[in-house]
Amino acid sequence: MKKQFLVAIALTFATFVSNAATIELKVYGLVCGFCAQGIEKTLRKNPATADVVVSLEHQLVAVGTKDGTDIKDEELTKALTDAGYDVKGIARTERSIAEIRESLKAK
C-alpha cells in the first residue's frame, strides 16, 4: 500500500513537471505585422520556447515553453524592451497556445 502511494505521488509530480507552461505578456507598442514577426523570431531563439502567438489587436504575446522548461520574466522583459516594446504584465497560465489561438479567433 505504501509503495502504491509513493508511486502515485511520483506519477502526479512527474505529470505536473512535464506539462508545458504558457506565459502570457501584455505588451504595448505592437503596431504592425512586422512587429509580430520580429517578436516571434526573437522569442523562438530561446531553446525553452515551443511556440509563440502574437496578437496586435489584443496587445498579447503568448509563449509556450517546452516540457520541463521555463523562461524567466526578466529574460522575456529584456528581450521585448530591447526590441522597443513596453511589457505591462506577465502571467503564467493554464491555457495552451492552441486555446489562446482559438480565443483570439472568436473575438
MARDRENKE-64058 format. One line per 10 residues: number of its first residue (from 1); their letters; for each residue x, y, z of C-alpha. Coordinates in steps of 0.05 Angstrom, whole numbers, plus 5000, padded with zeros to 4 digits. Each point is the difference from the previous one (the first is absolute). Example, Ala and Ser with C-alpha at 12.3 -4.5 7.8 and 13.67 -1.06 7.14 Angstrom:
1 = AS = 5246 4910 5156 | 5027 5069 4987
REM end
This chain:
1 = MKKQFLVAIA = 5000 5000 5000 | 5056 5048 5019 | 5036 4984 4935 | 4938 5014 4959 | 4990 5066 5035 | 5072 5021 4985 | 4993 4979 4927 | 4936 5041 4994 | 5033 5061 5029 | 5060 4992 4954
11 = LTFATFVSNA = 4956 4994 4939 | 4959 5061 5020 | 5064 5040 5010 | 5029 4977 4934 | 4936 5019 4963 | 5001 5068 5033 | 5073 5013 4983 | 4995 4975 4929 | 4941 5044 4979 | 5021 5058 4957
21 = ATIELKVYGL = 4985 5068 5028 | 4971 5059 4965 | 5024 5070 5015 | 4954 5058 4980 | 5027 5070 4994 | 4963 5066 4992 | 5044 5039 4952 | 4990 5072 4977 | 5030 5027 4936 | 4978 4944 4953
31 = VCGFCAQGIE = 4976 5036 4937 | 5012 4957 4939 | 5012 4930 4973 | 5074 5015 4997 | 4999 5011 5076 | 4966 4932 5009 | 5050 4965 4955 | 5059 5032 5036 | 4974 4979 5069 | 4987 4929 4977
41 = KTLRKNPATA = 5069 4994 4970 | 5033 5028 5062 | 4962 4955 5049 | 5008 4937 4958 | 5076 5007 5008 | 4992 4980 5073 | 5011 4925 5006 | 4942 4994 5050 | 4949 5029 4951 | 4953 4950 4968
51 = DVVVSLEHQL = 4951 5050 4967 | 4984 5074 4997 | 4935 5038 4986 | 4998 5075 4990 | 4935 5039 4997 | 5007 5073 4979 | 4926 5013 5014 | 5003 4973 5071 | 5071 5023 5015 | 5015 4928 5019
61 = VAVGTKDGTD = 5062 4958 4993 | 4994 4928 5023 | 5059 4953 5006 | 4992 4925 5007 | 5060 4967 5032 | 5026 4931 4988 | 4986 4946 5051 | 5040 5009 5064 | 5027 5069 4981 | 4985 5072 5018
71 = IKDEELTKAL = 5021 5069 4978 | 5011 5052 5054 | 4957 5062 5000 | 5062 5043 4999 | 5026 4965 4938 | 4934 5010 4963 | 4994 5072 5022 | 5072 5015 4977 | 4989 4968 4932 | 4938 5041 4988
81 = TDAGYDVKGI = 5024 5066 5029 | 5065 4994 4961 | 4958 4994 4938 | 4963 5064 5018 | 4936 4974 5032 | 4970 5015 5068 | 4982 4939 5043 | 4942 5016 5046 | 4987 4932 5030 | 5021 4928 5001
91 = ARTERSIAEI = 4959 4940 5023 | 5009 4925 4999 | 4935 4967 4978 | 4969 4932 4992 | 4976 5017 4930 | 5036 4966 4943 | 5025 5038 4939 | 4945 4965 4960 | 4947 5026 5049 | 5028 5070 4995
101 = RESLKAK = 4998 4997 4924 | 4928 4977 5002 | 4979 5055 5048 | 5033 5053 4957 | 4961 4974 4938 | 4935 5003 5039 | 5008 5073 5020
REM end
